[in-house]
């Protein structure tokens, strides 16, 4: 029997995550999210990344901005496996980046900060993926220099 794919395997194999995979590679986070976990990843689609101005995203992907990119990406990751049913019982969760994300309901949609979960509970060997429609940003100062361009 074939082993269940990891979070990274799923992202690499799905054309809607090419920008996320590019960002994970630029931030040197592929090996982390390919590790044992478990992790819960709120994965922005290419469409979510397209809401960021192209020049801002290109700047963020530069090697000299790797720390900022790591902070943004790890803000999308929670330690442990949090399925949708569990997420709906929470109001906040601590991210790997260190800041908290808000979890709420908007009608029947689960919201992570200002992002809607559009696909929930994609199971991976090392955790779970919830697809979101917006890149979420950690609330701290060194990011604000480029956030103003959103």
N, CA, C and O atoms as a GROMACS GRO file, in nm:
protein
  600
    1UNK      N    1   0.084  -0.119   0.000
    1UNK     CA    2   0.000   0.000   0.000
    1UNK      C    3   0.088   0.125   0.000
    1UNK      O    4   0.188   0.132   0.072
    2UNK      N    5   0.050   0.222  -0.080
    2UNK     CA    6   0.128   0.345  -0.089
    2UNK      C    7   0.106   0.432   0.035
    2UNK      O    8  -0.006   0.446   0.085
    3UNK      N    9   0.215   0.489   0.082
    3UNK     CA   10   0.208   0.576   0.199
    3UNK      C   11   0.135   0.705   0.165
    3UNK      O   12   0.149   0.758   0.055
    4UNK      N   13   0.057   0.756   0.261
    4UNK     CA   14  -0.016   0.881   0.243
    4UNK      C   15   0.083   0.995   0.218
    4UNK      O   16   0.189   0.997   0.282
    5UNK      N   17   0.053   1.089   0.129
    5UNK     CA   18   0.146   1.199   0.099
    5UNK      C   19   0.159   1.297   0.216
    5UNK      O   20   0.069   1.310   0.299
    6UNK      N   21   0.273   1.366   0.219
    6UNK     CA   22   0.294   1.471   0.320
    6UNK      C   23   0.226   1.600   0.274
    6UNK      O   24   0.176   1.609   0.162
    7UNK      N   25   0.224   1.697   0.361
    7UNK     CA   26   0.170   1.830   0.328
    7UNK      C   27   0.239   1.885   0.204
    7UNK      O   28   0.174   1.938   0.114
    8UNK      N   29   0.371   1.874   0.200
    8UNK     CA   30   0.447   1.926   0.085
    8UNK      C   31   0.413   1.848  -0.042
    8UNK      O   32   0.397   1.907  -0.148
    9UNK      N   33   0.402   1.715  -0.032
    9UNK     CA   34   0.366   1.633  -0.149
    9UNK      C   35   0.233   1.680  -0.208
    9UNK      O   36   0.220   1.694  -0.330
   10UNK      N   37   0.136   1.705  -0.121
   10UNK     CA   38   0.004   1.750  -0.166
   10UNK      C   39   0.015   1.886  -0.234
   10UNK      O   40  -0.041   1.906  -0.342
   11UNK      N   41   0.086   1.979  -0.173
   11UNK     CA   42   0.102   2.113  -0.231
   11UNK      C   43   0.173   2.108  -0.366
   11UNK      O   44   0.132   2.174  -0.461
   12UNK      N   45   0.280   2.029  -0.374
   12UNK     CA   46   0.356   2.018  -0.499
   12UNK      C   47   0.270   1.956  -0.609
   12UNK      O   48   0.283   1.992  -0.726
   13UNK      N   49   0.183   1.864  -0.572
   13UNK     CA   50   0.102   1.794  -0.670
   13UNK      C   51  -0.025   1.866  -0.712
   13UNK      O   52  -0.101   1.815  -0.794
   14UNK      N   53  -0.049   1.985  -0.657
   14UNK     CA   54  -0.172   2.059  -0.687
   14UNK      C   55  -0.136   2.193  -0.752
   14UNK      O   56  -0.070   2.277  -0.691
   15UNK      N   57  -0.180   2.212  -0.875
   15UNK     CA   58  -0.148   2.335  -0.950
   15UNK      C   59  -0.200   2.462  -0.885
   15UNK      O   60  -0.154   2.571  -0.921
   16UNK      N   61  -0.292   2.454  -0.792
   16UNK     CA   62  -0.342   2.576  -0.728
   16UNK      C   63  -0.250   2.626  -0.617
   16UNK      O   64  -0.275   2.730  -0.557
   17UNK      N   65  -0.140   2.551  -0.591
   17UNK     CA   66  -0.045   2.590  -0.486
   17UNK      C   67   0.095   2.621  -0.539
   17UNK      O   68   0.190   2.617  -0.461
   18UNK      N   69   0.111   2.651  -0.666
   18UNK     CA   70   0.246   2.673  -0.721
   18UNK      C   71   0.315   2.792  -0.656
   18UNK      O   72   0.436   2.788  -0.632
   19UNK      N   73   0.241   2.899  -0.627
   19UNK     CA   74   0.303   3.015  -0.561
   19UNK      C   75   0.344   2.981  -0.419
   19UNK      O   76   0.452   3.021  -0.374
   20UNK      N   77   0.260   2.907  -0.348
   20UNK     CA   78   0.294   2.864  -0.212
   20UNK      C   79   0.420   2.778  -0.213
   20UNK      O   80   0.508   2.797  -0.130
   21UNK      N   81   0.429   2.685  -0.306
   21UNK     CA   82   0.547   2.598  -0.315
   21UNK      C   83   0.671   2.681  -0.345
   21UNK      O   84   0.777   2.658  -0.286
   22UNK      N   85   0.660   2.777  -0.436
   22UNK     CA   86   0.772   2.868  -0.467
   22UNK      C   87   0.816   2.942  -0.341
   22UNK      O   88   0.935   2.955  -0.314
   23UNK      N   89   0.719   2.992  -0.265
   23UNK     CA   90   0.750   3.066  -0.142
   23UNK      C   91   0.814   2.974  -0.037
   23UNK      O   92   0.909   3.014   0.030
   24UNK      N   93   0.762   2.853  -0.023
   24UNK     CA   94   0.821   2.758   0.073
   24UNK      C   95   0.966   2.728   0.039
   24UNK      O   96   1.051   2.718   0.127
   25UNK      N   97   0.994   2.712  -0.090
   25UNK     CA   98   1.132   2.687  -0.133
   25UNK      C   99   1.220   2.809  -0.104
   25UNK      O  100   1.331   2.795  -0.053
   26UNK      N  101   1.171   2.929  -0.136
   26UNK     CA  102   1.249   3.052  -0.113
   26UNK      C  103   1.276   3.073   0.036
   26UNK      O  104   1.378   3.131   0.072
   27UNK      N  105   1.185   3.028   0.120
   27UNK     CA  106   1.200   3.045   0.265
   27UNK      C  107   1.271   2.928   0.332
   27UNK      O  108   1.287   2.927   0.455
   28UNK      N  109   1.314   2.829   0.254
   28UNK     CA  110   1.377   2.709   0.309
   28UNK      C  111   1.289   2.638   0.412
   28UNK      O  112   1.338   2.593   0.515
   29UNK      N  113   1.160   2.628   0.382
   29UNK     CA  114   1.066   2.564   0.475
   29UNK      C  115   1.013   2.430   0.425
   29UNK      O  116   0.934   2.365   0.493
   30UNK      N  117   1.055   2.388   0.307
   30UNK     CA  118   1.005   2.262   0.251
   30UNK      C  119   1.038   2.146   0.344
   30UNK      O  120   0.951   2.064   0.373
   31UNK      N  121   1.162   2.137   0.390
   31UNK     CA  122   1.200   2.023   0.474
   31UNK      C  123   1.125   2.023   0.607
   31UNK      O  124   1.097   1.916   0.662
   32UNK      N  125   1.093   2.140   0.659
   32UNK     CA  126   1.018   2.148   0.784
   32UNK      C  127   0.877   2.091   0.764
   32UNK      O  128   0.833   2.005   0.841
   33UNK      N  129   0.807   2.138   0.661
   33UNK     CA  130   0.670   2.092   0.637
   33UNK      C  131   0.664   1.952   0.576
   33UNK      O  132   0.556   1.895   0.560
   34UNK      N  133   0.778   1.898   0.542
   34UNK     CA  134   0.785   1.761   0.494
   34UNK      C  135   0.822   1.667   0.609
   34UNK      O  136   0.828   1.545   0.592
   35UNK      N  137   0.847   1.727   0.727
   35UNK     CA  138   0.887   1.650   0.844
   35UNK      C  139   0.770   1.580   0.911
   35UNK      O  140   0.660   1.574   0.857
   36UNK      N  141   0.798   1.526   1.030
   36UNK     CA  142   0.701   1.442   1.100
   36UNK      C  143   0.572   1.513   1.139
   36UNK      O  144   0.464   1.454   1.132
   37UNK      N  145   0.583   1.640   1.182
   37UNK     CA  146   0.464   1.711   1.227
   37UNK      C  147   0.412   1.653   1.358
   37UNK      O  148   0.492   1.607   1.440
   38UNK      N  149   0.282   1.653   1.378
   38UNK     CA  150   0.181   1.696   1.284
   38UNK      C  151   0.168   1.848   1.278
   38UNK      O  152   0.195   1.919   1.375
   39UNK      N  153   0.124   1.895   1.162
   39UNK     CA  154   0.103   2.037   1.138
   39UNK      C  155  -0.038   2.059   1.083
   39UNK      O  156  -0.096   1.971   1.020
   40UNK      N  157  -0.091   2.176   1.109
   40UNK     CA  158  -0.211   2.223   1.043
   40UNK      C  159  -0.168   2.342   0.961
   40UNK      O  160  -0.116   2.440   1.014
   41UNK      N  161  -0.190   2.333   0.830
   41UNK     CA  162  -0.149   2.441   0.740
   41UNK      C  163  -0.272   2.506   0.679
   41UNK      O  164  -0.357   2.439   0.621
   42UNK      N  165  -0.279   2.637   0.693
   42UNK     CA  166  -0.382   2.716   0.626
   42UNK      C  167  -0.316   2.764   0.497
   42UNK      O  168  -0.243   2.863   0.496
   43UNK      N  169  -0.343   2.692   0.388
   43UNK     CA  170  -0.268   2.708   0.264
   43UNK      C  171  -0.337   2.804   0.167
   43UNK      O  172  -0.446   2.774   0.116
   44UNK      N  173  -0.273   2.919   0.140
   44UNK     CA  174  -0.330   3.012   0.042
   44UNK      C  175  -0.310   2.958  -0.101
   44UNK      O  176  -0.205   2.904  -0.134
   45UNK      N  177  -0.411   2.975  -0.182
   45UNK     CA  178  -0.404   2.935  -0.323
   45UNK      C  179  -0.326   3.039  -0.403
   45UNK      O  180  -0.292   3.146  -0.352
   46UNK      N  181  -0.298   3.006  -0.528
   46UNK     CA  182  -0.237   3.104  -0.619
   46UNK      C  183  -0.324   3.229  -0.627
   46UNK      O  184  -0.273   3.341  -0.629
   47UNK      N  185  -0.455   3.209  -0.630
   47UNK     CA  186  -0.548   3.322  -0.636
   47UNK      C  187  -0.535   3.411  -0.512
   47UNK      O  188  -0.543   3.533  -0.522
   48UNK      N  189  -0.514   3.349  -0.397
   48UNK     CA  190  -0.494   3.426  -0.274
   48UNK      C  191  -0.366   3.510  -0.284
   48UNK      O  192  -0.365   3.627  -0.248
   49UNK      N  193  -0.259   3.448  -0.334
   49UNK     CA  194  -0.134   3.522  -0.351
   49UNK      C  195  -0.147   3.632  -0.456
   49UNK      O  196  -0.077   3.733  -0.450
   50UNK      N  197  -0.237   3.614  -0.553
   50UNK     CA  198  -0.253   3.716  -0.658
   50UNK      C  199  -0.315   3.844  -0.604
   50UNK      O  200  -0.313   3.946  -0.672
   51UNK      N  201  -0.371   3.841  -0.484
   51UNK     CA  202  -0.425   3.962  -0.421
   51UNK      C  203  -0.312   4.053  -0.372
   51UNK      O  204  -0.334   4.171  -0.346
   52UNK      N  205  -0.192   3.996  -0.361
   52UNK     CA  206  -0.075   4.075  -0.323
   52UNK      C  207  -0.018   4.136  -0.450
   52UNK      O  208  -0.003   4.065  -0.550
   53UNK      N  209   0.014   4.265  -0.451
   53UNK     CA  210   0.074   4.323  -0.572
   53UNK      C  211   0.199   4.244  -0.614
   53UNK      O  212   0.280   4.204  -0.530
   54UNK      N  213   0.211   4.222  -0.744
   54UNK     CA  214   0.319   4.138  -0.798
   54UNK      C  215   0.457   4.185  -0.752
   54UNK      O  216   0.542   4.103  -0.718
   55UNK      N  217   0.480   4.316  -0.751
   55UNK     CA  218   0.610   4.369  -0.710
   55UNK      C  219   0.637   4.340  -0.562
   55UNK      O  220   0.751   4.313  -0.523
   56UNK      N  221   0.533   4.346  -0.480
   56UNK     CA  222   0.547   4.318  -0.337
   56UNK      C  223   0.583   4.172  -0.316
   56UNK      O  224   0.672   4.139  -0.237
   57UNK      N  225   0.513   4.085  -0.387
   57UNK     CA  226   0.541   3.942  -0.374
   57UNK      C  227   0.682   3.909  -0.424
   57UNK      O  228   0.754   3.832  -0.361
   58UNK      N  229   0.720   3.967  -0.537
   58UNK     CA  230   0.854   3.944  -0.592
   58UNK      C  231   0.961   3.989  -0.493
   58UNK      O  232   1.063   3.922  -0.476
   59UNK      N  233   0.938   4.101  -0.428
   59UNK     CA  234   1.032   4.153  -0.329
   59UNK      C  235   1.041   4.059  -0.208
   59UNK      O  236   1.149   4.035  -0.156
   60UNK      N  237   0.928   4.009  -0.166
   60UNK     CA  238   0.925   3.919  -0.051
   60UNK      C  239   0.999   3.787  -0.080
   60UNK      O  240   1.054   3.726   0.011
   61UNK      N  241   1.000   3.745  -0.206
   61UNK     CA  242   1.065   3.620  -0.244
   61UNK      C  243   1.217   3.634  -0.261
   61UNK      O  244   1.285   3.534  -0.282
   62UNK      N  245   1.269   3.756  -0.252
   62UNK     CA  246   1.414   3.777  -0.265
   62UNK      C  247   1.488   3.718  -0.145
   62UNK      O  248   1.438   3.722  -0.033
   63UNK      N  249   1.609   3.663  -0.168
   63UNK     CA  250   1.685   3.602  -0.059
   63UNK      C  251   1.705   3.696   0.062
   63UNK      O  252   1.704   3.649   0.176
   64UNK      N  253   1.723   3.824   0.038
   64UNK     CA  254   1.747   3.915   0.151
   64UNK      C  255   1.622   3.936   0.237
   64UNK      O  256   1.632   3.992   0.346
   65UNK      N  257   1.507   3.891   0.191
   65UNK     CA  258   1.383   3.905   0.268
   65UNK      C  259   1.333   3.770   0.321
   65UNK      O  260   1.216   3.755   0.355
   66UNK      N  261   1.424   3.673   0.328
   66UNK     CA  262   1.388   3.537   0.368
   66UNK      C  263   1.324   3.533   0.507
   66UNK      O  264   1.228   3.459   0.528
   67UNK      N  265   1.376   3.610   0.602
   67UNK     CA  266   1.319   3.610   0.737
   67UNK      C  267   1.175   3.657   0.737
   67UNK      O  268   1.091   3.599   0.806
   68UNK      N  269   1.146   3.760   0.660
   68UNK     CA  270   1.009   3.811   0.652
   68UNK      C  271   0.918   3.708   0.587
   68UNK      O  272   0.805   3.686   0.632
   69UNK      N  273   0.966   3.644   0.482
   69UNK     CA  274   0.888   3.542   0.414
   69UNK      C  275   0.862   3.423   0.508
   69UNK      O  276   0.751   3.370   0.511
   70UNK      N  277   0.964   3.383   0.583
   70UNK     CA  278   0.945   3.274   0.680
   70UNK      C  279   0.839   3.312   0.783
   70UNK      O  280   0.756   3.229   0.820
   71UNK      N  281   0.842   3.438   0.829
   71UNK     CA  282   0.743   3.482   0.927
   71UNK      C  283   0.601   3.476   0.870
   71UNK      O  284   0.509   3.431   0.938
   72UNK      N  285   0.585   3.519   0.747
   72UNK     CA  286   0.452   3.516   0.685
   72UNK      C  287   0.406   3.371   0.668
   72UNK      O  288   0.292   3.338   0.702
   73UNK      N  289   0.493   3.286   0.617
   73UNK     CA  290   0.453   3.147   0.592
   73UNK      C  291   0.428   3.069   0.721
   73UNK      O  292   0.332   2.992   0.728
   74UNK      N  293   0.512   3.086   0.822
   74UNK     CA  294   0.491   3.012   0.946
   74UNK      C  295   0.370   3.064   1.024
   74UNK      O  296   0.320   2.998   1.114
   75UNK      N  297   0.323   3.184   0.988
   75UNK     CA  298   0.198   3.237   1.046
   75UNK      C  299   0.078   3.158   0.993
   75UNK      O  300  -0.032   3.168   1.049
   76UNK      N  301   0.096   3.082   0.888
   76UNK     CA  302  -0.009   2.998   0.830
   76UNK      C  303  -0.006   2.856   0.885
   76UNK      O  304  -0.082   2.770   0.838
   77UNK      N  305   0.080   2.829   0.985
   77UNK     CA  306   0.099   2.692   1.035
   77UNK      C  307   0.075   2.688   1.186
   77UNK      O  308   0.123   2.772   1.261
   78UNK      N  309  -0.002   2.586   1.227
   78UNK     CA  310  -0.028   2.561   1.368
   78UNK      C  311   0.030   2.422   1.399
   78UNK      O  312   0.013   2.329   1.320
   79UNK      N  313   0.097   2.408   1.513
   79UNK     CA  314   0.147   2.276   1.554
   79UNK      C  315   0.030   2.188   1.592
   79UNK      O  316  -0.067   2.233   1.654
   80UNK      N  317   0.039   2.062   1.554
   80UNK     CA  318  -0.067   1.967   1.584
   80UNK      C  319  -0.164   1.958   1.467
   80UNK      O  320  -0.161   2.038   1.374
   81UNK      N  321  -0.251   1.858   1.475
   81UNK     CA  322  -0.349   1.837   1.369
   81UNK      C  323  -0.484   1.891   1.417
   81UNK      O  324  -0.546   1.833   1.506
   82UNK      N  325  -0.527   2.001   1.357
   82UNK     CA  326  -0.653   2.065   1.394
   82UNK      C  327  -0.750   2.050   1.277
   82UNK      O  328  -0.739   2.121   1.177
   83UNK      N  329  -0.844   1.956   1.290
   83UNK     CA  330  -0.941   1.939   1.182
   83UNK      C  331  -1.046   2.049   1.190
   83UNK      O  332  -1.050   2.126   1.286
   84UNK      N  333  -1.132   2.056   1.089
   84UNK     CA  334  -1.231   2.164   1.082
   84UNK      C  335  -1.326   2.161   1.201
   84UNK      O  336  -1.361   2.267   1.254
   85UNK      N  337  -1.369   2.043   1.243
   85UNK     CA  338  -1.461   2.033   1.356
   85UNK      C  339  -1.398   2.092   1.482
   85UNK      O  340  -1.465   2.161   1.558
   86UNK      N  341  -1.270   2.063   1.504
   86UNK     CA  342  -1.199   2.119   1.620
   86UNK      C  343  -1.180   2.268   1.604
   86UNK      O  344  -1.199   2.344   1.699
   87UNK      N  345  -1.141   2.312   1.484
   87UNK     CA  346  -1.118   2.455   1.459
   87UNK      C  347  -1.243   2.536   1.490
   87UNK      O  348  -1.233   2.648   1.542
   88UNK      N  349  -1.360   2.482   1.460
   88UNK     CA  350  -1.484   2.556   1.485
   88UNK      C  351  -1.514   2.573   1.633
   88UNK      O  352  -1.600   2.654   1.669
   89UNK      N  353  -1.445   2.499   1.719
   89UNK     CA  354  -1.465   2.515   1.863
   89UNK      C  355  -1.366   2.614   1.923
   89UNK      O  356  -1.376   2.647   2.041
   90UNK      N  357  -1.271   2.662   1.841
   90UNK     CA  358  -1.168   2.753   1.889
   90UNK      C  359  -1.198   2.896   1.848
   90UNK      O  360  -1.269   2.921   1.750
   91UNK      N  361  -1.143   2.991   1.923
   91UNK     CA  362  -1.152   3.131   1.880
   91UNK      C  363  -1.014   3.184   1.841
   91UNK      O  364  -1.003   3.286   1.772
   92UNK      N  365  -0.910   3.115   1.885
   92UNK     CA  366  -0.772   3.154   1.854
   92UNK      C  367  -0.687   3.028   1.848
   92UNK      O  368  -0.722   2.923   1.903
   93UNK      N  369  -0.572   3.041   1.780
   93UNK     CA  370  -0.473   2.933   1.780
   93UNK      C  371  -0.335   2.995   1.768
   93UNK      O  372  -0.317   3.094   1.698
   94UNK      N  373  -0.239   2.935   1.836
   94UNK     CA  374  -0.100   2.982   1.829
   94UNK      C  375  -0.035   2.927   1.703
   94UNK      O  376  -0.043   2.807   1.675
   95UNK      N  377   0.030   3.014   1.628
   95UNK     CA  378   0.099   2.972   1.506
   95UNK      C  379   0.243   2.935   1.537
   95UNK      O  380   0.296   2.970   1.643
   96UNK      N  381   0.306   2.865   1.445
   96UNK     CA  382   0.448   2.831   1.457
   96UNK      C  383   0.531   2.959   1.459
   96UNK      O  384   0.637   2.963   1.521
   97UNK      N  385   0.484   3.063   1.392
   97UNK     CA  386   0.552   3.192   1.387
   97UNK      C  387   0.555   3.259   1.525
   97UNK      O  388   0.645   3.338   1.554
   98UNK      N  389   0.456   3.227   1.611
   98UNK     CA  390   0.456   3.281   1.746
   98UNK      C  391   0.337   3.370   1.778
   98UNK      O  392   0.305   3.388   1.895
   99UNK      N  393   0.273   3.424   1.678
   99UNK     CA  394   0.155   3.508   1.699
   99UNK      C  395   0.029   3.421   1.696
   99UNK      O  396   0.033   3.306   1.653
  100UNK      N  397  -0.081   3.477   1.741
  100UNK     CA  398  -0.209   3.407   1.740
  100UNK      C  399  -0.287   3.441   1.613
  100UNK      O  400  -0.277   3.552   1.560
  101UNK      N  401  -0.364   3.344   1.565
  101UNK     CA  402  -0.460   3.370   1.458
  101UNK      C  403  -0.599   3.364   1.520
  101UNK      O  404  -0.623   3.291   1.616
  102UNK      N  405  -0.690   3.442   1.463
  102UNK     CA  406  -0.830   3.440   1.506
  102UNK      C  407  -0.905   3.338   1.422
  102UNK      O  408  -0.887   3.330   1.301
  103UNK      N  409  -0.989   3.261   1.488
  103UNK     CA  410  -1.075   3.165   1.420
  103UNK      C  411  -1.219   3.202   1.453
  103UNK      O  412  -1.255   3.215   1.570
  104UNK      N  413  -1.300   3.218   1.350
  104UNK     CA  414  -1.439   3.256   1.373
  104UNK      C  415  -1.529   3.196   1.265
  104UNK      O  416  -1.481   3.138   1.168
  105UNK      N  417  -1.657   3.212   1.284
  105UNK     CA  418  -1.754   3.167   1.185
  105UNK      C  419  -1.820   3.290   1.123
  105UNK      O  420  -1.853   3.386   1.193
  106UNK      N  421  -1.838   3.286   0.991
  106UNK     CA  422  -1.911   3.389   0.919
  106UNK      C  423  -2.019   3.314   0.842
  106UNK      O  424  -1.995   3.268   0.731
  107UNK      N  425  -2.137   3.304   0.903
  107UNK     CA  426  -2.239   3.216   0.847
  107UNK      C  427  -2.192   3.073   0.865
  107UNK      O  428  -2.167   3.030   0.977
  108UNK      N  429  -2.179   3.000   0.754
  108UNK     CA  430  -2.131   2.861   0.761
  108UNK      C  431  -1.984   2.850   0.727
  108UNK      O  432  -1.930   2.739   0.722
  109UNK      N  433  -1.918   2.964   0.702
  109UNK     CA  434  -1.776   2.962   0.666
  109UNK      C  435  -1.687   2.980   0.788
  109UNK      O  436  -1.714   3.061   0.876
  110UNK      N  437  -1.580   2.901   0.790
  110UNK     CA  438  -1.478   2.919   0.892
  110UNK      C  439  -1.383   3.026   0.842
  110UNK      O  440  -1.337   3.021   0.728
  111UNK      N  441  -1.354   3.123   0.926
  111UNK     CA  442  -1.263   3.233   0.893
  111UNK      C  443  -1.136   3.220   0.975
  111UNK      O  444  -1.141   3.191   1.095
  112UNK      N  445  -1.023   3.241   0.909
  112UNK     CA  446  -0.893   3.249   0.976
  112UNK      C  447  -0.847   3.392   0.953
  112UNK      O  448  -0.809   3.428   0.842
  113UNK      N  449  -0.852   3.473   1.057
  113UNK     CA  450  -0.834   3.618   1.044
  113UNK      C  451  -0.934   3.667   0.938
  113UNK      O  452  -1.055   3.652   0.956
  114UNK      N  453  -0.884   3.724   0.828
  114UNK     CA  454  -0.973   3.775   0.723
  114UNK      C  455  -0.986   3.679   0.605
  114UNK      O  456  -1.040   3.716   0.501
  115UNK      N  457  -0.938   3.557   0.619
  115UNK     CA  458  -0.940   3.459   0.510
  115UNK      C  459  -1.050   3.355   0.535
  115UNK      O  460  -1.071   3.310   0.648
  116UNK      N  461  -1.119   3.319   0.427
  116UNK     CA  462  -1.220   3.212   0.434
  116UNK      C  463  -1.155   3.078   0.404
  116UNK      O  464  -1.072   3.067   0.313
  117UNK      N  465  -1.194   2.977   0.480
  117UNK     CA  466  -1.152   2.841   0.448
  117UNK      C  467  -1.242   2.794   0.334
  117UNK      O  468  -1.364   2.786   0.350
  118UNK      N  469  -1.182   2.764   0.219
  118UNK     CA  470  -1.261   2.724   0.102
  118UNK      C  471  -1.261   2.573   0.081
  118UNK      O  472  -1.352   2.519   0.017
  119UNK      N  473  -1.161   2.503   0.134
  119UNK     CA  474  -1.158   2.357   0.137
  119UNK      C  475  -1.096   2.318   0.271
  119UNK      O  476  -0.989   2.366   0.307
  120UNK      N  477  -1.166   2.230   0.343
  120UNK     CA  478  -1.117   2.190   0.476
  120UNK      C  479  -1.076   2.043   0.476
  120UNK      O  480  -1.120   1.963   0.393
  121UNK      N  481  -0.990   2.012   0.572
  121UNK     CA  482  -0.958   1.873   0.606
  121UNK      C  483  -0.897   1.790   0.493
  121UNK      O  484  -0.941   1.678   0.468
  122UNK      N  485  -0.796   1.845   0.424
  122UNK     CA  486  -0.719   1.764   0.331
  122UNK      C  487  -0.615   1.692   0.416
  122UNK      O  488  -0.521   1.752   0.467
  123UNK      N  489  -0.634   1.563   0.429
  123UNK     CA  490  -0.551   1.485   0.520
  123UNK      C  491  -0.417   1.449   0.457
  123UNK      O  492  -0.410   1.407   0.342
  124UNK      N  493  -0.311   1.468   0.535
  124UNK     CA  494  -0.175   1.434   0.493
  124UNK      C  495  -0.114   1.343   0.599
  124UNK      O  496  -0.164   1.334   0.711
  125UNK      N  497  -0.007   1.275   0.563
  125UNK     CA  498   0.062   1.187   0.657
  125UNK      C  499   0.108   1.264   0.780
  125UNK      O  500   0.108   1.211   0.891
  126UNK      N  501   0.148   1.389   0.762
  126UNK     CA  502   0.204   1.467   0.873
  126UNK      C  503   0.114   1.584   0.915
  126UNK      O  504   0.163   1.684   0.968
  127UNK      N  505  -0.016   1.572   0.892
  127UNK     CA  506  -0.106   1.677   0.938
  127UNK      C  507  -0.227   1.695   0.848
  127UNK      O  508  -0.276   1.600   0.787
  128UNK      N  509  -0.273   1.818   0.844
  128UNK     CA  510  -0.395   1.850   0.768
  128UNK      C  511  -0.378   1.987   0.702
  128UNK      O  512  -0.312   2.076   0.755
  129UNK      N  513  -0.440   2.001   0.586
  129UNK     CA  514  -0.438   2.128   0.513
  129UNK      C  515  -0.581   2.181   0.506
  129UNK      O  516  -0.675   2.107   0.479
  130UNK      N  517  -0.594   2.312   0.531
  130UNK     CA  518  -0.719   2.383   0.506
  130UNK      C  519  -0.684   2.491   0.404
  130UNK      O  520  -0.595   2.574   0.429
  131UNK      N  521  -0.751   2.492   0.292
  131UNK     CA  522  -0.722   2.587   0.185
  131UNK      C  523  -0.793   2.718   0.216
  131UNK      O  524  -0.912   2.720   0.248
  132UNK      N  525  -0.718   2.830   0.207
  132UNK     CA  526  -0.777   2.962   0.234
  132UNK      C  527  -0.765   3.052   0.112
  132UNK      O  528  -0.682   3.030   0.024
  133UNK      N  529  -0.852   3.153   0.108
  133UNK     CA  530  -0.862   3.239  -0.010
  133UNK      C  531  -0.784   3.371   0.000
  133UNK      O  532  -0.791   3.453  -0.092
  134UNK      N  533  -0.712   3.390   0.108
  134UNK     CA  534  -0.637   3.514   0.131
  134UNK      C  535  -0.509   3.482   0.209
  134UNK      O  536  -0.512   3.399   0.299
  135UNK      N  537  -0.400   3.547   0.175
  135UNK     CA  538  -0.277   3.534   0.253
  135UNK      C  539  -0.298   3.613   0.382
  135UNK      O  540  -0.335   3.730   0.379
  136UNK      N  541  -0.275   3.549   0.495
  136UNK     CA  542  -0.290   3.617   0.624
  136UNK      C  543  -0.154   3.669   0.669
  136UNK      O  544  -0.050   3.609   0.640
  137UNK      N  545  -0.156   3.780   0.740
  137UNK     CA  546  -0.031   3.846   0.778
  137UNK      C  547  -0.016   3.860   0.928
  137UNK      O  548  -0.110   3.898   0.997
  138UNK      N  549   0.102   3.827   0.978
  138UNK     CA  550   0.127   3.842   1.121
  138UNK      C  551   0.127   3.990   1.162
  138UNK      O  552   0.171   4.076   1.087
  139UNK      N  553   0.077   4.017   1.282
  139UNK     CA  554   0.064   4.157   1.327
  139UNK      C  555   0.189   4.210   1.396
  139UNK      O  556   0.188   4.236   1.516
  140UNK      N  557   0.296   4.227   1.320
  140UNK     CA  558   0.415   4.286   1.383
  140UNK      C  559   0.485   4.379   1.286
  140UNK      O  560   0.460   4.376   1.166
  141UNK      N  561   0.572   4.462   1.339
  141UNK     CA  562   0.619   4.580   1.269
  141UNK      C  563   0.706   4.559   1.146
  141UNK      O  564   0.689   4.631   1.048
  142UNK      N  565   0.799   4.462   1.146
  142UNK     CA  566   0.889   4.459   1.031
  142UNK      C  567   0.818   4.419   0.902
  142UNK      O  568   0.870   4.439   0.793
  143UNK      N  569   0.701   4.362   0.915
  143UNK     CA  570   0.621   4.328   0.797
  143UNK      C  571   0.550   4.454   0.744
  143UNK      O  572   0.523   4.464   0.625
  144UNK      N  573   0.521   4.547   0.831
  144UNK     CA  574   0.439   4.660   0.790
  144UNK      C  575   0.501   4.746   0.680
  144UNK      O  576   0.429   4.817   0.610
  145UNK      N  577   0.631   4.741   0.665
  145UNK     CA  578   0.696   4.816   0.558
  145UNK      C  579   0.642   4.780   0.421
  145UNK      O  580   0.622   4.867   0.336
  146UNK      N  581   0.620   4.652   0.399
  146UNK     CA  582   0.569   4.612   0.267
  146UNK      C  583   0.420   4.585   0.268
  146UNK      O  584   0.360   4.577   0.161
  147UNK      N  585   0.358   4.570   0.386
  147UNK     CA  586   0.214   4.547   0.392
  147UNK      C  587   0.136   4.668   0.343
  147UNK      O  588   0.026   4.653   0.290
  148UNK      N  589   0.192   4.785   0.359
  148UNK     CA  590   0.120   4.905   0.316
  148UNK      C  591   0.092   4.906   0.166
  148UNK      O  592   0.012   4.986   0.118
  149UNK      N  593   0.156   4.817   0.094
  149UNK     CA  594   0.133   4.810  -0.050
  149UNK      C  595   0.018   4.718  -0.088
  149UNK      O  596  -0.015   4.707  -0.206
  150UNK      N  597  -0.043   4.652   0.010
  150UNK     CA  598  -0.156   4.563  -0.017
  150UNK      C  599  -0.276   4.643  -0.061
  150UNK      O  600  -0.381   4.586  -0.089
   0.00000   0.00000   0.00000
